[in-house]
Amino acid sequence: MQKIIPDTNNEIKIRFATSKDITEVIAINYKTLPEHYSNSFFMELLLDSPETFIVAEIDNKIIGYIMCRVEYGFSILRKMSLARKGHVVSFAVLEEYRLKGIGKRIVEQAIEGMKVKKCNEAYLEVRTDNQAAIRLYENFGFSKIATLNAYYKDGKNAFLMSTRLNKDD
Ligand SMILES: CC(C)(COP(=O)(O)OP(=O)(O)OC[C@H]1O[C@@H](n2cnc3c(N)ncnc32)[C@H](O)[C@@H]1OP(=O)(O)O)[C@@H](O)C(=O)NCCC(=O)NCCS
């Protein structure tokens, strides 16, 4: 069973999401990101992979989340190989709580969850001008693998970023 990384900050709790959190998570998604999803998609990912659906909470209020999907298919890092991949689908921290290390703690916990789910690698798409997120991901060992032209509905480009989760892979 996955361990929750010990809470070194008494106020902010990093924990697994539950179905009761989904409404607040969706509200944060609408406030912080242009990419939105149906309520059932959030529930589906929570049911499929609760180990990688993480929230940050303060005073019973959700202030950040990450939602990931565990996928099996072609490896992003090794040509012609198959891999179990942890895909970061959506990740945000409310603006007033940023730059306090919360995003970092959320990603750390999601990566633990991906390892529990036996993922060999993690990957994500990020807007090429999103320096904050790119730097955060690079700190976790993600590197830019490709530029995905016109990936977003507004025509903007994404970087495909990926990292190995197991040294031996
Ligand atoms: C990306 C996001 C989740 C980061 O959350 P956060 O709680 O502010 O991040 P942290 O405080 O844990 O920062 C961790 C690291 O990320 C990098 N970082 C975060 N914000 C940054 C910024 N504004 N500028 C540069 N680097 C930044 C830094 O390397 C930082 O580490 P350091 O403080 O040791 O230098 C937050 O900015 C956000 O919600 N943005 C809008 C939604 C979004 O872009 N999501 C990602 C979609 S792919």
The ligand as a Tripos MOL2 file, in Angstrom:
@<TRIPOS>MOLECULE
LIG
   48    50     1     0     0
SMALL
NO_CHARGES

@<TRIPOS>ATOM
      1 C1          2.4320   24.9570  -11.7950 C.3       1 LIG1
      2 C2          1.8610   25.1610  -10.4010 C.3       1 LIG1
      3 C3          0.9390   23.9970  -10.0600 C.3       1 LIG1
      4 C4          3.0170   25.2000   -9.3950 C.3       1 LIG1
      5 O1          2.4750   25.1930   -8.0770 O.3       1 LIG1
      6 P1          3.2520   25.8590   -6.8400 P.3       1 LIG1
      7 O2          2.6090   25.3510   -5.6020 O.co2     1 LIG1
      8 O3          3.3270   27.3140   -7.0180 O.co2     1 LIG1
      9 O4          4.7030   25.2380   -7.0300 O.3       1 LIG1
     10 P2          5.8570   25.1300   -5.9230 P.3       1 LIG1
     11 O5          5.7720   26.3060   -4.9960 O.co2     1 LIG1
     12 O6          5.8220   23.7760   -5.3210 O.co2     1 LIG1
     13 O7          7.1490   25.2710   -6.8090 O.3       1 LIG1
     14 C5          7.9800   24.1710   -7.0890 C.3       1 LIG1
     15 C6          9.0100   24.5670   -8.1060 C.3       1 LIG1
     16 O8          8.3900   24.9430   -9.3270 O.3       1 LIG1
     17 C7          9.0740   26.0450   -9.9300 C.3       1 LIG1
     18 N1          8.1730   27.1920   -9.9780 N.ar      1 LIG1
     19 C8          6.9340   27.2580   -9.4530 C.ar      1 LIG1
     20 N2          6.3760   28.4500   -9.7470 N.ar      1 LIG1
     21 C9          7.2880   29.1300  -10.4670 C.ar      1 LIG1
     22 C10         7.2940   30.4130  -11.0890 C.ar      1 LIG1
     23 N3          6.2350   31.2240  -10.9960 N.pl3     1 LIG1
     24 N4          8.3850   30.7720  -11.7890 N.ar      1 LIG1
     25 C11         9.4460   29.9500  -11.8910 C.ar      1 LIG1
     26 N5          9.5110   28.7250  -11.3100 N.ar      1 LIG1
     27 C12         8.4410   28.3310  -10.6300 C.ar      1 LIG1
     28 C13        10.2770   26.3140   -9.0760 C.3       1 LIG1
     29 O9         11.3480   25.5540   -9.5840 O.3       1 LIG1
     30 C14         9.8430   25.7670   -7.7280 C.3       1 LIG1
     31 O10        10.8970   25.2900   -6.9650 O.3       1 LIG1
     32 P3         11.7630   26.2970   -6.0380 P.3       1 LIG1
     33 O11        10.7620   27.0880   -5.2650 O.co2     1 LIG1
     34 O12        12.5510   25.3320   -5.2250 O.co2     1 LIG1
     35 O13        12.5460   27.1120   -6.9930 O.co2     1 LIG1
     36 C15         1.0820   26.4970  -10.3070 C.3       1 LIG1
     37 O14         1.8890   27.5400  -10.8090 O.3       1 LIG1
     38 C16        -0.2410   26.5040  -11.0580 C.2       1 LIG1
     39 O15        -1.2670   26.0310  -10.5430 O.2       1 LIG1
     40 N6         -0.2570   27.0320  -12.2930 N.am      1 LIG1
     41 C17        -1.5000   27.1020  -13.0960 C.3       1 LIG1
     42 C18        -1.9180   25.7310  -13.5540 C.3       1 LIG1
     43 C19        -0.8160   25.0600  -14.3430 C.2       1 LIG1
     44 O16        -0.1030   25.6920  -15.1020 O.2       1 LIG1
     45 N7         -0.7130   23.7230  -14.1670 N.am      1 LIG1
     46 C20         0.2620   22.9190  -14.8760 C.3       1 LIG1
     47 C21        -0.3230   22.4850  -16.1740 C.3       1 LIG1
     48 S1          0.7970   21.4520  -17.0900 S.3       1 LIG1
@<TRIPOS>BOND
     1     1     2 1
     2     2     3 1
     3     2     4 1
     4     2    36 1
     5     4     5 1
     6     5     6 1
     7     6     7 2
     8     6     8 1
     9     6     9 1
    10     9    10 1
    11    10    11 2
    12    10    12 1
    13    10    13 1
    14    13    14 1
    15    14    15 1
    16    15    16 1
    17    15    30 1
    18    16    17 1
    19    17    18 1
    20    17    28 1
    21    18    19 ar
    22    18    27 ar
    23    19    20 ar
    24    20    21 ar
    25    21    22 ar
    26    21    27 ar
    27    22    23 1
    28    22    24 ar
    29    24    25 ar
    30    25    26 ar
    31    26    27 ar
    32    28    29 1
    33    28    30 1
    34    30    31 1
    35    31    32 1
    36    32    33 2
    37    32    34 1
    38    32    35 1
    39    36    37 1
    40    36    38 1
    41    38    39 2
    42    38    40 1
    43    40    41 1
    44    41    42 1
    45    42    43 1
    46    43    44 2
    47    43    45 1
    48    45    46 1
    49    46    47 1
    50    47    48 1
@<TRIPOS>SUBSTRUCTURE
     1 LIG1         1 GROUP 0 **** ****
